[in-house]
Amino acid sequence: MNNGEAEEKASYWVTKPRTSEHEIGLAVDIVSINYQTLDEKQENTAVQKWLIEHCTDYGFVLRYPTAKKDITKINYEPWHYRYVGIENAKLMKEKDICLEEYLKRD
């Protein structure tokens, strides 16, 4: 594997320095107090089930949905939420689109 391939694979889990949505204050990681592991089982907790259903009411979206991995280039993270504003969040949910798709829409 060459450096470019290694960087691409790593980028599915770790962002480059100074590019994290957390650093710019637009993203939060929310996990259940009863399940602290950052893995896909997080989606089965009552906390995540509620958040996935209601996050748009507060202007947040699940940032890296599993079905959009080929578009976001980041692996599914059921704990990672991004603030986009209530109107944008509701539109994204209604159209079942991720942020990358939303930004490219006509």
N, CA, C and O atoms as CSV, one atom per row, in Angstrom:
chain,resi,resn,atom,element,x,y,z
A,1,MET,N,N,0.850,-1.169,0.000
A,1,MET,CA,C,0.000,0.000,0.000
A,1,MET,C,C,0.903,1.241,0.000
A,1,MET,O,O,1.846,1.331,0.785
A,2,ASN,N,N,0.604,2.186,-0.881
A,2,ASN,CA,C,1.403,3.412,-0.918
A,2,ASN,C,C,0.824,4.455,0.049
A,2,ASN,O,O,-0.243,4.251,0.629
A,3,ASN,N,N,1.536,5.562,0.212
A,3,ASN,CA,C,1.108,6.600,1.158
A,3,ASN,C,C,-0.270,7.152,0.838
A,3,ASN,O,O,-1.069,7.387,1.744
A,4,GLY,N,N,-0.555,7.359,-0.433
A,4,GLY,CA,C,-1.855,7.890,-0.837
A,4,GLY,C,C,-2.994,6.961,-0.452
A,4,GLY,O,O,-4.030,7.408,0.039
A,5,GLU,N,N,-2.799,5.668,-0.677
A,5,GLU,CA,C,-3.821,4.681,-0.309
A,5,GLU,C,C,-4.001,4.633,1.197
A,5,GLU,O,O,-5.126,4.555,1.691
A,6,ALA,N,N,-2.899,4.680,1.924
A,6,ALA,CA,C,-2.962,4.651,3.386
A,6,ALA,C,C,-3.695,5.877,3.928
A,6,ALA,O,O,-4.514,5.762,4.839
A,7,GLU,N,N,-3.402,7.036,3.372
A,7,GLU,CA,C,-4.074,8.263,3.809
A,7,GLU,C,C,-5.569,8.198,3.519
A,7,GLU,O,O,-6.382,8.620,4.341
A,8,GLU,N,N,-5.928,7.674,2.361
A,8,GLU,CA,C,-7.341,7.569,2.011
A,8,GLU,C,C,-8.079,6.645,2.978
A,8,GLU,O,O,-9.173,6.974,3.436
A,9,LYS,N,N,-7.489,5.494,3.290
A,9,LYS,CA,C,-8.124,4.553,4.231
A,9,LYS,C,C,-8.251,5.167,5.620
A,9,LYS,O,O,-9.284,5.025,6.273
A,10,ALA,N,N,-7.209,5.845,6.067
A,10,ALA,CA,C,-7.237,6.470,7.392
A,10,ALA,C,C,-8.279,7.581,7.456
A,10,ALA,O,O,-8.885,7.801,8.504
A,11,SER,N,N,-8.493,8.281,6.343
A,11,SER,CA,C,-9.421,9.414,6.341
A,11,SER,C,C,-10.866,8.993,6.577
A,11,SER,O,O,-11.707,9.833,6.897
A,12,TYR,N,N,-11.164,7.712,6.425
A,12,TYR,CA,C,-12.522,7.237,6.718
A,12,TYR,C,C,-12.791,7.229,8.227
A,12,TYR,O,O,-13.947,7.138,8.639
A,13,TRP,N,N,-11.756,7.323,9.048
A,13,TRP,CA,C,-11.916,7.300,10.502
A,13,TRP,C,C,-11.378,8.535,11.199
A,13,TRP,O,O,-11.870,8.905,12.265
A,14,VAL,N,N,-10.373,9.179,10.615
A,14,VAL,CA,C,-9.716,10.304,11.278
A,14,VAL,C,C,-9.570,11.447,10.281
A,14,VAL,O,O,-9.058,11.255,9.178
A,15,THR,N,N,-10.024,12.644,10.674
A,15,THR,CA,C,-9.854,13.780,9.776
A,15,THR,C,C,-8.454,14.361,9.900
A,15,THR,O,O,-7.772,14.171,10.907
A,16,LYS,N,N,-8.048,15.060,8.875
A,16,LYS,CA,C,-6.744,15.713,8.897
A,16,LYS,C,C,-6.765,16.826,9.944
A,16,LYS,O,O,-7.820,17.400,10.214
A,17,PRO,N,N,-5.619,17.132,10.529
A,17,PRO,CA,C,-5.571,18.222,11.516
A,17,PRO,C,C,-6.169,19.513,10.952
A,17,PRO,O,O,-5.978,19.854,9.784
A,18,ARG,N,N,-6.890,20.210,11.809
A,18,ARG,CA,C,-7.530,21.490,11.506
A,18,ARG,C,C,-8.667,21.385,10.495
A,18,ARG,O,O,-9.048,22.393,9.901
A,19,THR,N,N,-9.221,20.184,10.284
A,19,THR,CA,C,-10.363,20.039,9.382
A,19,THR,C,C,-11.578,19.438,10.079
A,19,THR,O,O,-12.610,19.231,9.440
A,20,SER,N,N,-11.478,19.160,11.353
A,20,SER,CA,C,-12.573,18.533,12.090
A,20,SER,C,C,-13.737,19.492,12.298
A,20,SER,O,O,-13.538,20.663,12.623
A,21,GLU,N,N,-14.938,18.994,12.110
A,21,GLU,CA,C,-16.134,19.786,12.387
A,21,GLU,C,C,-16.231,20.121,13.878
A,21,GLU,O,O,-16.876,21.099,14.259
A,22,HIS,N,N,-15.597,19.316,14.705
A,22,HIS,CA,C,-15.578,19.600,16.143
A,22,HIS,C,C,-14.771,20.872,16.416
A,22,HIS,O,O,-15.162,21.702,17.236
A,23,GLU,N,N,-13.662,21.010,15.731
A,23,GLU,CA,C,-12.786,22.160,15.947
A,23,GLU,C,C,-13.447,23.482,15.584
A,23,GLU,O,O,-13.143,24.513,16.182
A,24,ILE,N,N,-14.346,23.458,14.610
A,24,ILE,CA,C,-15.003,24.697,14.215
A,24,ILE,C,C,-16.324,24.912,14.956
A,24,ILE,O,O,-17.040,25.878,14.696
A,25,GLY,N,N,-16.636,24.004,15.880
A,25,GLY,CA,C,-17.786,24.185,16.757
A,25,GLY,C,C,-19.131,23.804,16.177
A,25,GLY,O,O,-20.161,24.220,16.706
A,26,LEU,N,N,-19.155,23.024,15.105
A,26,LEU,CA,C,-20.417,22.653,14.476
A,26,LEU,C,C,-20.840,21.217,14.735
A,26,LEU,O,O,-21.939,20.824,14.343
A,27,ALA,N,N,-20.000,20.425,15.382
A,27,ALA,CA,C,-20.313,19.012,15.580
A,27,ALA,C,C,-20.118,18.611,17.033
A,27,ALA,O,O,-19.292,19.167,17.757
A,28,VAL,N,N,-20.915,17.619,17.430
A,28,VAL,CA,C,-20.804,17.030,18.770
A,28,VAL,C,C,-20.918,15.524,18.649
A,28,VAL,O,O,-21.596,15.010,17.759
A,29,ASP,N,N,-20.260,14.831,19.539
A,29,ASP,CA,C,-20.425,13.383,19.664
A,29,ASP,C,C,-21.283,13.146,20.888
A,29,ASP,O,O,-20.963,13.623,21.977
A,30,ILE,N,N,-22.370,12.413,20.717
A,30,ILE,CA,C,-23.283,12.134,21.813
A,30,ILE,C,C,-23.408,10.626,21.945
A,30,ILE,O,O,-23.760,9.933,20.991
A,31,VAL,N,N,-23.118,10.129,23.138
A,31,VAL,CA,C,-23.237,8.689,23.397
A,31,VAL,C,C,-24.089,8.468,24.629
A,31,VAL,O,O,-24.239,9.352,25.473
A,32,SER,N,N,-24.637,7.287,24.714
A,32,SER,CA,C,-25.424,6.904,25.871
A,32,SER,C,C,-24.516,6.708,27.082
A,32,SER,O,O,-23.428,6.145,26.965
A,33,ILE,N,N,-24.965,7.170,28.229
A,33,ILE,CA,C,-24.191,6.957,29.458
A,33,ILE,C,C,-24.094,5.458,29.766
A,33,ILE,O,O,-23.180,5.022,30.467
A,34,ASN,N,N,-25.031,4.684,29.245
A,34,ASN,CA,C,-25.057,3.243,29.490
A,34,ASN,C,C,-24.223,2.451,28.490
A,34,ASN,O,O,-24.007,1.253,28.671
A,35,TYR,N,N,-23.754,3.119,27.434
A,35,TYR,CA,C,-22.923,2.436,26.436
A,35,TYR,C,C,-21.941,3.460,25.893
A,35,TYR,O,O,-22.313,4.303,25.077
A,36,GLN,N,N,-20.702,3.395,26.333
A,36,GLN,CA,C,-19.713,4.413,26.034
A,36,GLN,C,C,-18.787,4.076,24.864
A,36,GLN,O,O,-17.903,4.870,24.542
A,37,THR,N,N,-18.962,2.949,24.237
A,37,THR,CA,C,-18.092,2.544,23.141
A,37,THR,C,C,-18.528,3.208,21.838
A,37,THR,O,O,-19.715,3.228,21.509
A,38,LEU,N,N,-17.562,3.752,21.100
A,38,LEU,CA,C,-17.870,4.370,19.815
A,38,LEU,C,C,-17.825,3.307,18.725
A,38,LEU,O,O,-16.807,3.103,18.063
A,39,ASP,N,N,-18.952,2.643,18.562
A,39,ASP,CA,C,-19.087,1.658,17.497
A,39,ASP,C,C,-20.533,1.661,17.016
A,39,ASP,O,O,-21.372,2.392,17.544
A,40,GLU,N,N,-20.814,0.845,16.017
A,40,GLU,CA,C,-22.146,0.845,15.418
A,40,GLU,C,C,-23.249,0.403,16.371
A,40,GLU,O,O,-24.416,0.713,16.132
A,41,LYS,N,N,-22.916,-0.312,17.447
A,41,LYS,CA,C,-23.930,-0.720,18.421
A,41,LYS,C,C,-24.539,0.482,19.127
A,41,LYS,O,O,-25.609,0.380,19.727
A,42,GLN,N,N,-23.858,1.618,19.056
A,42,GLN,CA,C,-24.355,2.852,19.637
A,42,GLN,C,C,-25.759,3.165,19.116
A,42,GLN,O,O,-26.588,3.709,19.845
A,43,GLU,N,N,-26.024,2.816,17.843
A,43,GLU,CA,C,-27.328,3.120,17.247
A,43,GLU,C,C,-28.479,2.359,17.905
A,43,GLU,O,O,-29.643,2.720,17.732
A,44,ASN,N,N,-28.158,1.318,18.651
A,44,ASN,CA,C,-29.199,0.520,19.297
A,44,ASN,C,C,-29.585,1.040,20.675
A,44,ASN,O,O,-30.510,0.517,21.296
A,45,THR,N,N,-28.893,2.057,21.157
A,45,THR,CA,C,-29.217,2.601,22.476
A,45,THR,C,C,-30.463,3.477,22.365
A,45,THR,O,O,-30.759,4.025,21.303
A,46,ALA,N,N,-31.176,3.597,23.464
A,46,ALA,CA,C,-32.375,4.453,23.493
A,46,ALA,C,C,-32.008,5.897,23.165
A,46,ALA,O,O,-32.771,6.599,22.501
A,47,VAL,N,N,-30.849,6.337,23.626
A,47,VAL,CA,C,-30.396,7.707,23.364
A,47,VAL,C,C,-30.274,7.944,21.868
A,47,VAL,O,O,-30.805,8.928,21.354
A,48,GLN,N,N,-29.583,7.060,21.162
A,48,GLN,CA,C,-29.384,7.254,19.727
A,48,GLN,C,C,-30.687,7.111,18.945
A,48,GLN,O,O,-30.919,7.845,17.984
A,49,LYS,N,N,-31.518,6.189,19.345
A,49,LYS,CA,C,-32.800,6.036,18.651
A,49,LYS,C,C,-33.604,7.328,18.741
A,49,LYS,O,O,-34.212,7.763,17.763
A,50,TRP,N,N,-33.599,7.936,19.927
A,50,TRP,CA,C,-34.322,9.193,20.105
A,50,TRP,C,C,-33.663,10.298,19.288
A,50,TRP,O,O,-34.346,11.056,18.599
A,51,LEU,N,N,-32.336,10.391,19.365
A,51,LEU,CA,C,-31.620,11.441,18.640
A,51,LEU,C,C,-31.820,11.342,17.127
A,51,LEU,O,O,-32.061,12.351,16.464
A,52,ILE,N,N,-31.722,10.156,16.596
A,52,ILE,CA,C,-31.895,9.973,15.154
A,52,ILE,C,C,-33.283,10.438,14.723
A,52,ILE,O,O,-33.445,11.005,13.642
A,53,GLU,N,N,-34.272,10.199,15.559
A,53,GLU,CA,C,-35.643,10.600,15.253
A,53,GLU,C,C,-35.870,12.104,15.436
A,53,GLU,O,O,-36.613,12.706,14.662
A,54,HIS,N,N,-35.246,12.718,16.443
A,54,HIS,CA,C,-35.582,14.095,16.823
A,54,HIS,C,C,-34.486,15.135,16.621
A,54,HIS,O,O,-34.736,16.317,16.856
A,55,CYS,N,N,-33.295,14.755,16.200
A,55,CYS,CA,C,-32.192,15.727,16.099
A,55,CYS,C,C,-32.528,16.892,15.178
A,55,CYS,O,O,-32.091,18.017,15.420
A,56,THR,N,N,-33.295,16.636,14.131
A,56,THR,CA,C,-33.619,17.720,13.200
A,56,THR,C,C,-34.498,18.787,13.844
A,56,THR,O,O,-34.488,19.938,13.407
A,57,ASP,N,N,-35.252,18.426,14.867
A,57,ASP,CA,C,-36.086,19.407,15.575
A,57,ASP,C,C,-35.239,20.490,16.231
A,57,ASP,O,O,-35.735,21.569,16.552
A,58,TYR,N,N,-33.970,20.195,16.426
A,58,TYR,CA,C,-33.043,21.120,17.090
A,58,TYR,C,C,-31.948,21.623,16.143
A,58,TYR,O,O,-31.005,22.290,16.569
A,59,GLY,N,N,-32.085,21.294,14.856
A,59,GLY,CA,C,-31.148,21.795,13.859
A,59,GLY,C,C,-29.933,20.923,13.615
A,59,GLY,O,O,-28.967,21.370,12.998
A,60,PHE,N,N,-29.964,19.687,14.087
A,60,PHE,CA,C,-28.831,18.777,13.915
A,60,PHE,C,C,-29.183,17.662,12.940
A,60,PHE,O,O,-30.351,17.318,12.758
A,61,VAL,N,N,-28.150,17.106,12.319
A,61,VAL,CA,C,-28.306,15.924,11.465
A,61,VAL,C,C,-27.263,14.892,11.868
A,61,VAL,O,O,-26.178,15.230,12.341
A,62,LEU,N,N,-27.612,13.640,11.672
A,62,LEU,CA,C,-26.632,12.569,11.823
A,62,LEU,C,C,-25.657,12.757,10.668
A,62,LEU,O,O,-26.019,12.575,9.506
A,63,ARG,N,N,-24.439,13.118,10.987
A,63,ARG,CA,C,-23.501,13.602,9.975
A,63,ARG,C,C,-23.009,12.532,9.008
A,63,ARG,O,O,-22.854,12.802,7.817
A,64,TYR,N,N,-22.765,11.332,9.498
A,64,TYR,CA,C,-22.182,10.298,8.641
A,64,TYR,C,C,-23.052,9.046,8.625
A,64,TYR,O,O,-22.676,8.026,9.203
A,65,PRO,N,N,-24.224,9.112,7.960
A,65,PRO,CA,C,-25.084,7.929,7.899
A,65,PRO,C,C,-24.438,6.802,7.094
A,65,PRO,O,O,-23.695,7.048,6.144
A,66,THR,N,N,-24.727,5.594,7.480
A,66,THR,CA,C,-24.096,4.437,6.840
A,66,THR,C,C,-24.380,4.367,5.344
A,66,THR,O,O,-23.503,3.981,4.572
A,67,ALA,N,N,-25.573,4.730,4.928
A,67,ALA,CA,C,-25.937,4.641,3.508
A,67,ALA,C,C,-25.250,5.700,2.647
A,67,ALA,O,O,-25.318,5.640,1.419
A,68,LYS,N,N,-24.594,6.665,3.281
A,68,LYS,CA,C,-23.971,7.760,2.541
A,68,LYS,C,C,-22.444,7.726,2.609
A,68,LYS,O,O,-21.787,8.704,2.252
A,69,LYS,N,N,-21.885,6.624,3.058
A,69,LYS,CA,C,-20.436,6.499,3.233
A,69,LYS,C,C,-19.663,6.773,1.943
A,69,LYS,O,O,-18.583,7.362,1.987
A,70,ASP,N,N,-20.193,6.360,0.811
A,70,ASP,CA,C,-19.502,6.592,-0.459
A,70,ASP,C,C,-19.487,8.074,-0.833
A,70,ASP,O,O,-18.636,8.514,-1.605
A,71,ILE,N,N,-20.418,8.831,-0.292
A,71,ILE,CA,C,-20.494,10.261,-0.579
A,71,ILE,C,C,-19.695,11.069,0.439
A,71,ILE,O,O,-18.946,11.972,0.066
A,72,THR,N,N,-19.852,10.746,1.728
A,72,THR,CA,C,-19.167,11.518,2.779
A,72,THR,C,C,-17.694,11.161,2.892
A,72,THR,O,O,-16.884,11.964,3.354
A,73,LYS,N,N,-17.357,9.956,2.471
A,73,LYS,CA,C,-15.991,9.421,2.581
A,73,LYS,C,C,-15.562,9.234,4.038
A,73,LYS,O,O,-14.371,9.211,4.349
A,74,ILE,N,N,-16.546,9.101,4.918
A,74,ILE,CA,C,-16.306,8.843,6.339
A,74,ILE,C,C,-17.186,7.666,6.742
A,74,ILE,O,O,-18.349,7.592,6.346
A,75,ASN,N,N,-16.641,6.757,7.520
A,75,ASN,CA,C,-17.418,5.618,7.991
A,75,ASN,C,C,-18.570,6.065,8.880
A,75,ASN,O,O,-18.539,7.139,9.481
A,76,TYR,N,N,-19.565,5.226,8.944
A,76,TYR,CA,C,-20.762,5.467,9.753
A,76,TYR,C,C,-20.383,5.745,11.198
A,76,TYR,O,O,-19.650,4.977,11.820
A,77,GLU,N,N,-20.893,6.851,11.723
A,77,GLU,CA,C,-20.676,7.227,13.115
A,77,GLU,C,C,-22.022,7.623,13.719
A,77,GLU,O,O,-22.424,8.783,13.626
A,78,PRO,N,N,-22.724,6.667,14.339
A,78,PRO,CA,C,-24.057,6.981,14.852
A,78,PRO,C,C,-24.066,7.898,16.070
A,78,PRO,O,O,-25.125,8.124,16.655
A,79,TRP,N,N,-22.938,8.418,16.455
A,79,TRP,CA,C,-22.831,9.317,17.596
A,79,TRP,C,C,-22.482,10.744,17.173
A,79,TRP,O,O,-22.480,11.646,18.010
A,80,HIS,N,N,-22.187,10.963,15.897
A,80,HIS,CA,C,-21.656,12.237,15.416
A,80,HIS,C,C,-22.774,13.066,14.781
A,80,HIS,O,O,-23.353,12.686,13.763
A,81,TYR,N,N,-23.060,14.206,15.408
A,81,TYR,CA,C,-24.128,15.087,14.932
A,81,TYR,C,C,-23.562,16.440,14.547
A,81,TYR,O,O,-22.652,16.951,15.199
A,82,ARG,N,N,-24.103,17.018,13.482
A,82,ARG,CA,C,-23.633,18.311,12.969
A,82,ARG,C,C,-24.796,19.289,12.996
A,82,ARG,O,O,-25.915,18.959,12.603
A,83,TYR,N,N,-24.514,20.492,13.463
A,83,TYR,CA,C,-25.523,21.539,13.451
A,83,TYR,C,C,-25.582,22.172,12.065
A,83,TYR,O,O,-24.563,22.603,11.525
A,84,VAL,N,N,-26.791,22.224,11.492
A,84,VAL,CA,C,-26.993,22.857,10.184
A,84,VAL,C,C,-28.156,23.844,10.216
A,84,VAL,O,O,-28.437,24.491,9.207
A,85,GLY,N,N,-28.830,23.971,11.340
A,85,GLY,CA,C,-30.015,24.822,11.450
A,85,GLY,C,C,-31.270,23.997,11.241
A,85,GLY,O,O,-31.257,23.008,10.508
A,86,ILE,N,N,-32.347,24.402,11.881
A,86,ILE,CA,C,-33.589,23.614,11.861
A,86,ILE,C,C,-34.134,23.450,10.445
A,86,ILE,O,O,-34.457,22.335,10.035
A,87,GLU,N,N,-34.239,24.536,9.699
A,87,GLU,CA,C,-34.800,24.461,8.350
A,87,GLU,C,C,-33.979,23.532,7.454
A,87,GLU,O,O,-34.541,22.703,6.738
A,88,ASN,N,N,-32.665,23.668,7.491
A,88,ASN,CA,C,-31.793,22.818,6.673
A,88,ASN,C,C,-31.877,21.364,7.110
A,88,ASN,O,O,-31.941,20.463,6.274
A,89,ALA,N,N,-31.876,21.133,8.427
A,89,ALA,CA,C,-31.924,19.769,8.951
A,89,ALA,C,C,-33.209,19.069,8.525
A,89,ALA,O,O,-33.183,17.910,8.110
A,90,LYS,N,N,-34.316,19.765,8.628
A,90,LYS,CA,C,-35.597,19.154,8.257
A,90,LYS,C,C,-35.655,18.856,6.762
A,90,LYS,O,O,-36.181,17.818,6.358
A,91,LEU,N,N,-35.123,19.747,5.945
A,91,LEU,CA,C,-35.086,19.513,4.501
A,91,LEU,C,C,-34.200,18.316,4.167
A,91,LEU,O,O,-34.559,17.487,3.331
A,92,MET,N,N,-33.042,18.227,4.823
A,92,MET,CA,C,-32.142,17.098,4.582
A,92,MET,C,C,-32.802,15.778,4.970
A,92,MET,O,O,-32.664,14.777,4.267
A,93,LYS,N,N,-33.514,15.782,6.085
A,93,LYS,CA,C,-34.207,14.556,6.525
A,93,LYS,C,C,-35.317,14.197,5.533
A,93,LYS,O,O,-35.454,13.039,5.138
A,94,GLU,N,N,-36.098,15.190,5.141
A,94,GLU,CA,C,-37.204,14.973,4.210
A,94,GLU,C,C,-36.718,14.382,2.884
A,94,GLU,O,O,-37.358,13.492,2.325
A,95,LYS,N,N,-35.588,14.879,2.388
A,95,LYS,CA,C,-35.054,14.424,1.106
A,95,LYS,C,C,-34.087,13.251,1.245
A,95,LYS,O,O,-33.601,12.719,0.247
A,96,ASP,N,N,-33.806,12.847,2.500
A,96,ASP,CA,C,-32.874,11.760,2.795
A,96,ASP,C,C,-31.525,11.996,2.122
A,96,ASP,O,O,-31.004,11.146,1.400
A,97,ILE,N,N,-30.981,13.186,2.387
A,97,ILE,CA,C,-29.684,13.536,1.814
A,97,ILE,C,C,-28.698,13.913,2.921
A,97,ILE,O,O,-29.090,14.373,3.993
A,98,CYS,N,N,-27.424,13.708,2.638
A,98,CYS,CA,C,-26.377,14.086,3.585
A,98,CYS,C,C,-25.920,15.513,3.263
A,98,CYS,O,O,-26.366,16.105,2.280
A,99,LEU,N,N,-25.041,16.053,4.085
A,99,LEU,CA,C,-24.598,17.431,3.910
A,99,LEU,C,C,-23.945,17.655,2.545
A,99,LEU,O,O,-24.197,18.677,1.906
A,100,GLU,N,N,-23.128,16.736,2.097
A,100,GLU,CA,C,-22.481,16.881,0.789
A,100,GLU,C,C,-23.520,16.994,-0.324
A,100,GLU,O,O,-23.372,17.815,-1.229
A,101,GLU,N,N,-24.567,16.176,-0.263
A,101,GLU,CA,C,-25.624,16.239,-1.270
A,101,GLU,C,C,-26.408,17.543,-1.156
A,101,GLU,O,O,-26.782,18.144,-2.163
A,102,TYR,N,N,-26.649,17.965,0.062
A,102,TYR,CA,C,-27.391,19.214,0.295
A,102,TYR,C,C,-26.631,20.405,-0.293
A,102,TYR,O,O,-27.232,21.277,-0.920
A,103,LEU,N,N,-25.342,20.441,-0.095
A,103,LEU,CA,C,-24.547,21.562,-0.590
A,103,LEU,C,C,-24.438,21.588,-2.115
A,103,LEU,O,O,-24.188,22.642,-2.699
A,104,LYS,N,N,-24.625,20.435,-2.761
A,104,LYS,CA,C,-24.526,20.359,-4.231
A,104,LYS,C,C,-25.877,20.480,-4.922
A,104,LYS,O,O,-25.940,20.477,-6.151
A,105,ARG,N,N,-26.954,20.585,-4.159
A,105,ARG,CA,C,-28.292,20.596,-4.778
A,105,ARG,C,C,-28.494,21.865,-5.577
A,105,ARG,O,O,-27.816,22.871,-5.371
A,106,ASP,N,N,-29.447,21.793,-6.498
A,106,ASP,CA,C,-29.775,22.962,-7.350
A,106,ASP,C,C,-30.689,23.909,-6.619
A,106,ASP,O,O,-31.073,24.942,-7.167
